[in-house]
Amino acid sequence: MELGLHTFGDMDAAALHKGEEGARRLKNLLEEIALADQVGLDVFGLGEHHRPDYVISSPSTVLAAAAALTKNIRLTSTVSVLSSDDPVRVFQQFSTVDLISGGRAEIMAGRGSFIESFPLFGYDLGDYDALFSEKLDLLLALRDQEVVTWPEHGKAQMRAPINGHGVYPRPLQEQLPVWIAVGGTPQSVVRAGTLGLPLAIAIIGGEYPRFNPFADLYREAGAKAGHGAGKLKTSINVHGFIADTTEAAADQFYGPQSEVMNRIGRERGWGPTSRAHFDQARSPLGNLFVGEPELVAEKIIAAHKVFKMDRFLLQMAIGLMPHDQIMHGIELYGTKVAPIVRKELTGSAERATSQAN
């Protein structure tokens, strides 16, 4: 199982000089990615947003900078909002990251849980699902063919057709990996399984075993479509934090994480969270993976027994977390947590050679 991190690049939306704040956050973020590579983590993912509280609107740009600073870690979006982007540009950008990184780039595509990119780029929210379905179809065609004719004859489309054009550059990897990210929509899970694409399940609330039916549904859909079990890879993406002690991890993470969840909750009509909710969520079956290295490792191993996932991504850099705390958490994740998990699952504490998915 691959172990990694992902973040949206949270920044201070109230900063007077937004350019300076963005530059500070990106400098710190690149240091975090470089450290994750140095301590032997497998994957680092960056999410796309178009809001004042996040610095990453173009994951491929930041990943290209990270590619030049790293040697082994795989670099992915988490996610690219494919519905409001052009698949040709997404493919070209990530192919470029793949060339810079020596074959370590991936795309994680999603419909987008935040919707500000739709009016920003002139898309109708009424076409939310149709846009994703069509653009995913084109992205996969670009991945599989150098010269593309799209769509199939007579098939309706919202984007202008492509009539036998080559799309460049091509990636170093034989096939650029494309994952599908879902937040709990069964139709999206079935689509990923039917297409035989790896599936990432975002878990930000409730007891994590409650999401296992999505993994089962995905594998069932994949099997019905004729895809072998080896092709049907899964990831769970969760919130969490690691510190020297469980008490320190909880105390450091609660404030920034709860501020973000309450801010987003007000936008979406969720009830407010509290320290009691937070502490319940970091219980053995809760969705938060927070604690000292041994506790977090044990919880990851327990989750693997439930999901049998191929990848585990932890979102530690949430809200205005101090950079030094994030860096220490990454160090503990790579040097303390990862060896325990790997030894339990493979018999060796060493990092395995990562394979493209």
N, C-alpha and C positions, 0 to 999 in steps of 0.2 A: 504494500500500500504506500502510495506517495503521500508525503506530509508537506503542507505548505501554508502560506499566508495569503490574505487578500485585503485590500483596503479601497476606500473611495477617495482617499486623500483629503480628509477633513481639514478645514481651515477656519479661521476666525472671520465669520461673515460681517462682524461689526468693526473690523479693522479699518482705520481711517485711510491708510494707504494700501489698497488691495493688491497692487503690483508687488510691493515689498513683502506683503504677507504670503502671496502666492509663491514668490521666489524662495522665501524661507521654508515653506512647507515642501516644495519640490526638492530643495537641497537635502532636507532631512529624509524625505522619502527615498531618494537615491541611496543615501547612506544605509537606510533600513534594508533595501533590496540587496545591496552589496554584502551586508552582514549576513543576511539569510543565506546567501550563496556560500559565504565563507564557513558558516557553521554546518553546512551540509543539508539544508532543507531542499526539497525537490521542486517546489513550484512557488511562484509569486504572481498574484493576479491583481489587476487594477480595474476599477469600475468606472463607467462613463456616466457623468452627470452634467447638467447645465444649470447649476444653482450657485448662489454666492457662498454656500457653506462647504463646497467641494472644489478642489483645484483641478481635478482631472476631467476635462471634456474630451480629450483625445488620448485614450489609453495607448495607442500605437506609438505616439510621439514620445511619451515618457518611457515606454518599454524599449524603444530604440536607444534612448540614453542609457537605460539600465543594461541593455545588451552589451554595450561597450565596456561596462564596468564589471561584468560577471563572466563566469566560465562554464558553470554546470547547470544552474537552476533554470527550469523551464519558465517561460514568460507568457502570460495569458491575459486576455481581458476577462473581467468578471463583473459586468458583462459589457459587450458591445451592443448598443441599442439598434439592432439591425433594421427595425421597422422604419426608423426615421433617417437612415443613412443610405448611401449607395453601395450595393454589394461589390461593385467593381473597385471602388476606392478602398473599401474595407479589405478586400483580398490583396490589392496592391500594397497597401500599407503594412499588412501583417507578413506578406511575402518579403518585404524589405526588412522588417524586424528579423525574420528568419535568416536572411542572408547575413545581416550584421552579427547575429548571435551564433552563427554556425549551426543552425537547425534546431533552435529551441523555442520557436514561437508557436502559439496556439490562439485560436479564436473561441471565445465562449459567447455565443449569441443568445439574446433574449428579447422579448417583446418590450421590456422596460416597465418597472414598477413605478417609476416617476415619469410623468407625461409632459414635462416642459419642453422636451425636444420636438414634439409634434407641431405645436404652433410656431416654434422658433424656425423650423425648416419648411413650414408651409404644408403640413400634412393634416388630414382630417382624422380626428380621434374615432370617428365612426368606422374608419377603415383599419382599426387597430390590429385585428387578427389577420385580415386579408393581406395587409402590407407585409406582415412578418412571414406568412406562408409563401407569398410570391418571392420575396427577397431571399428567403432561405433557399428556395428552389434555384434561384440564380447563383447564389453563393456556392452551392454544391456543384453546379455545372462548371463554374469557374475553377473550382478546386480540382475537378476531374478531367478537364479538357483545356488544352492550350488555346485552341481556336474554338470559339463559342458561337453557336447559333441557338438563340433563345428568344421566346419560349417555343414549345412544341407547336407545330403547325395548327392553326385554328384555335389555340388556347388563349383566352382573354388575359390581359395584363394591364396594370396601371403604369408600369414603367415602359419607356420606349424599347422596342426589341433590339437585339444584337444579331446582326446577319453576317456570320462568318468572320468575326474579328478576333485577332490574337490579343490576349491580355497578359501584360508583363509588368514587373519581372515575375518569373516563376520562383517558387520557394526552393530552398536547398533540400528540405525533406521531400521525399517522393510524393507525399500527400499531406498538405497542411491540415493539422488536426482541427476539427470543428466540434465543439461541445454545445449542447443545448441546456440552458439554465431555466429552471422552473421554480415557482414559489408556492405551488399547491393547486395548479389547474390540471385536472386529469387529462383533458384533451391535449395539452402540451406534452405530458408524459407519454401518452400513446403515440403522438407524432414522433418523438425522439426514438422510441422503441421500433416503430414501423420503419423509420429511415435507417435504423442501425447506428445512430449517433450516440456518443457518450452523453450521459445525463448528470447534471449537477442540481441537487436539491437544496434550496436555501431554507434553513430552519432558524427562525428568529423568535419563536414563541411556542409554548406548550411543552409537553414531554416529547423528547426526540423519537422514542420508539413509535409514536403515533404516525410518523411520516414513512414508516417502512412499507405500508401498503402501496405507496407511490413507486417504490423500488420494485415491488412484486408486479405491479401493473405494467411497469416499463419492461421488465424481463418477459412477461407474458406476451405483450404486444410484439416485442422483438422476435420471440420464438415463433409466433404466428406468421410473421413476415419472412421467416426463414433465416434469421440471423443467428449464428452460433453464439454460445455463451461467452466465448472469448472476446467477441466484438462488443458486447453490451456492458460497457464500463460505467461505473457510478461514482459520484462524489457527494459528500455532504459538506455544506458550507455553513459555518456557525460562528457565533460571537464567543469570545473568551479572552482570558488573560492569564499570564504566568508570572509569578514573582517568587521570591525566596520562601515565603510562607503563604499559606492559604489566606490568613487574615490580611496580610499586606496586599495580595492580589485583589481580594474583594474590595478593600478600602480604596485602592488606587483606581479600580475599574468602574466602580459604581457611579461616581459622579458624572464623568464624561459619557458613559454609556446610557445612563438614565436620562441625561439632558437631551441626547439625540433622540431616544425613543419617545420622550414626551413631546419634543418639537414636531417630530413626524406624526405622532399620535394626534396632536391637535389638528394637523392638516387633514387627517384621514378619519377623524371621529372616534379614535380609540380612547379608552379611559386612561387616566394617569397611572404611571407606575410608581412604586415606592420601594424602600429598602427591603420591606418584607417580601414583595413580589420578586425582587432581585435575588434575595437569599433562597427563596423557594426554587427559582429557576436554576440555581447552581447546585441543587440537590442531585443525587446520583442519576436520576432519569430526566432532569431538567435540561433545557436547551442551552444553558450557559456552561462553557468549559473553563472554569475559573479556579485557580488554586496553585499550590506548590507543584513542582514538576511531577512528583510521583502520583499525586492525585489526578492531575490532568492526563497523564499517561494511562492510568487505570481506566479513566472514563473513555478515552479514545479506544482502548482495547475492548471495553464493554460495548461501545457503539459498533465496532467492527463485527462483533458477534451477532448483532441485530441486523445490520445492513449488508455485511460482506462487501463493503465498498472498496473501490480501487484507489480512492483519493480522499484526503481529509484536509479541508482548508479552514483556517482559523482567522477570524477578523479581530485583531487585537487593537489596531490603531483606529479607534472610534472616537469621534468628538475631539476635544482639545486635550488629548493625552500628552503629557510631557514627553519630549523626545528621548530623554535618558531612560525613562521607564520603559518605553517601547523597545529601545535597543537592548536593555537588560532582559526583557521578556523574550525577544528573539534569540538572544544568546542561550537562555535557559531552554527554549524550545528545541534548538538544534543540538545542544550539548548534553542535555539531561533527559528531556521528554522523548525525543526521537530515538535514541538508542534503546530505551526501555521498550517502546512500542515495536521497533524492528526486531529486537531479540525475541519478543513474545510471538510475533507473527511469522518470523522467518528463521529463527534460531541464530541470527547474526545481528549484532548491534550496528553493523556498518551500513552505510548508504548504498543501496543497489544502483546499478547503472540504469538511468531513466530511459524508458522506451516511449516513442511517439504513440499516441492513442488514435 
